[in-house]
Amino acid sequence: MKDDRRENRESAIETAAYAVLAERGYGGTSMLNVAKRAKASNETMYRWFGDKNGLFAALVQRNAQRSAERLRAAIEGSGEPLETLRAVAPVLLSMVLGERAVALNRAAAGDPTGGLGRIIAEGGRARIVPLLTSVIARASETGALPPGDPTERAELFVTLLIGDHQIRRVIGALPEPTERDVRARAEVSLSQFMTFCTAPVPST
């Protein structure tokens, strides 16, 4: 029961932190106004998170964990490697362009220490690329793709899929995409990826 109460309190604090961040930006967000929004004590906030950077680091880690779990579920729920990529692409794109991911990236941009940016990188691309690498390696092993470096291909797949959309979301130049938009971009990206991987290698 105690663990459940803590989880509920952390969830309320998380919701409050995102709401305050959306209203005030990273610089205007304080432990006190998050505590007030969550109806939590300032003492609890500092005991659990240390300071504002600690709070946002915890938010980044929770978001990264959820994202990794969603990607693993998409990967495990598909069989044939290329169909797995087709299933994973819209999941990945919707995550990185979603409101919470955008809010955290904006917070990282406002963090003068660069600490949040490093945590986002470690929890995001550093987790995602190895998962995609395993799928793409399996595609080569089964003959669905010609031989090639799976890590380089995973990086290419992420680049084709996300492009400049994430940064445009962060700076407010692009609205959150609809599910239809996400699926359309995912299909185009997968087609581009397949074209690149199957193109004949020029002779030297």
N, C-alpha and C positions, 0 to 999 in steps of 0.2 A: 504493500500500500504506500509506503514511504517513497519508493522508486516511482510509483505512478503519480504521486503528488508532485515530485520534483519534475517529472517529464511534463506534466500539465503546466507547471509554473514556467518552465523553460520555453514551452510552446507559446504561452501568453507573452513572454518577454520577446521572443522572436517576432511574433506578429506586430507587437508594439514598435520594435526597432525598425522594421521595414516601413511602417506607417510614418514614424517620425522622420526617417531618412527621406521618404518621398516628399514630405512637407518642407523640411528644413535643409536638406543636403547634408553631406558628411560633416562639414565644418560647423553647422548649426545644431548637430545632434549631440546631446550630452547624456551621460548616464542618468542624470536626474530626470530629464524629460522622458526618457524611455521608461524609467521606473514608475513615474507618475502615470504614463499611458497604460502600463501593464498592471497598475495597482500593486506594485511590488516595493519593498523597502530599498532605499539606496544602499543600505548595509548589505543586503542580500546580493545586489548587483555587483558590488565590489568584491564580495567574498567569492562569488561564483566565477566572475570573469576578469577580475583584476583592474581593468580600466576599459576605456572605449575601444581601443585597438583589440583587446582581448575579447570583448563582446563581438566585434565584427569578425574576428578570426574564427570564433565559434560558429557564427552564421555561415561563413564561407565553408567551413569543414562539414557542417550539417548539409548544406546544399550540394557539396561535392559527393558526399556519401549517398545521398538520395539519387543523384544523377548516375553514379556508377551502378547502383542497384537497378535502376531502370534500364540502363544499357545492357547489363548482364542478363536481365530478364528477357529483353528483346533478342539477345544473342542465343540464349538457351531455348527460346521458344521457336526458333527456326532451325531447319535442317541444312539444306543446300546452301553453301557459302554465299553465293551471289544473292539468293533470296534473303539471307541473313542481312547482308548489306542494305538491301532494299527496305527491310523492316527497321533496321537501326537508324538509317539516315534521317527520317522525319522525327524520330525520338530525339536524336542528338540536336538537330536544328531547333526544334521547339524548346529544348532546354536552354540552349545558349542565347536564344532570342527572347526568352520569357522575362517577365517583369522582375522577378527576384534576381536572376542572373545579371540583368542590366543594372539593377540597383546596386548590387555588390561591386560591379565593375566601375560604376560611378563613384562609389565610396573609395575604391582603390585609387582612382584618379585623384581624389581629394586627400589622400593620405601622404603627407610629406616624407614619411619614413620609407615608403616603398614596401613595407612589410605585408600589407594586404595583397598587393599585386603578386608577390612571391608565393603567398599561400594559395591564391587563385590559380596560378600557373601549376603549382605542385598538385593541387586537387583536381584541376581541370584537364588540360591537354596531357599532362604527365600520366594521368590515369586512363584517359580515353584512347590515346594512340596505341598503347600495348594491347588493349582489347580489340581494336580494329586490326592490328597487326596479326593477331592470332587467326582472325577470320580470313584475312587476305592470304596468309600463308597456307591455310587449308584449301583455299580456292586454287592456288598453284599446285598443291599436292594432288588434288583431285582432277586437275586438267581443265578446270573452269576458267583459269587464267594462265597465260604463258608464264614461264619462269621469270622471276624478278625479285628485287629486294622488297620484302613485305613491309618493312618499316618506312622506307621511302614512299611506297605506295599508300600506306596509311596516312602519312603526312599530306600527300597529294590529295587524297580523298577528303580530308578535313578542310584543306584549303579551297578545293572546288565547291564543297558544300556550303561553307560559311562565308567565304570571300570577305567583302568589306561590310557585310550585313550587321555583324556584331558591333563594330565601331560606329556605324551609322545609327544603330539603336541607342547606343550609349550617349551619343551627342544629340539625340532627339531628332535626327533627320529622317528616321524611318519608324512608322508605327509598328506595333506588335503584329506579326503576320497572322492571317487566319489559318485554320487547319488546311484548307484548300491550297493556300499559297505555299505552305510548308511542304506539302506532298508534291506539288508541281516542281518546286526547286529541287527537292530530293531526287526526283526522277531525272531531271535535266543533269544534275551533278553526277548521278550514277552513269548516265549515258556518256557524258564527257570522260569520266574515269575509265569506262570500258574501251572507249575509242583510243585513249592514250595507251592503255596497257596492251591492247591488241594490235597497235600500229606496227608495221614492219620496221625493223631496225635498219637504218641506212647503212649500206656497205661502205667501208673505208678504203 
